């Protein structure tokens, strides 16, 4: 499961349905939601205001309403100015974990014949780690 690609596809469908505009997935960017807000993925709507012809908040709410009503993967959302913070449903996280567990080579890159150096920190246990 490619979570971010699936979210981008749903956002792309929202733009097509709401604003009648066909976007390329390469135009859509997601970023991690800041800690002080609920959600895991944030979509910034500012670059698309000419397309929507609405305020940042109205654009984000329209997309959020579309995603919540038509996608089982979006549990909820909140809007902070022009930032659409998405909350992913727990069933999606369970499915992602299942995909990881079923692939015995998950997280491993194929061997390319090159050596890799790994460094480990060795903090002093008697002092704060800064």
Buried (B, 14 or more C-beta within 10 A) or exposed (E): EEBEEBBBBBBBBBBEEBBEEEBEEEEBEBEEBEEEEEBBBBBBBEEBBEBBEBEBBBBBBBBBEBBBEEBEBBBBBBBBEBBBBBBBBEEBEEBBEEEEEEEEEEEEEEEEEEEEEEEEEEEEEEEEEE
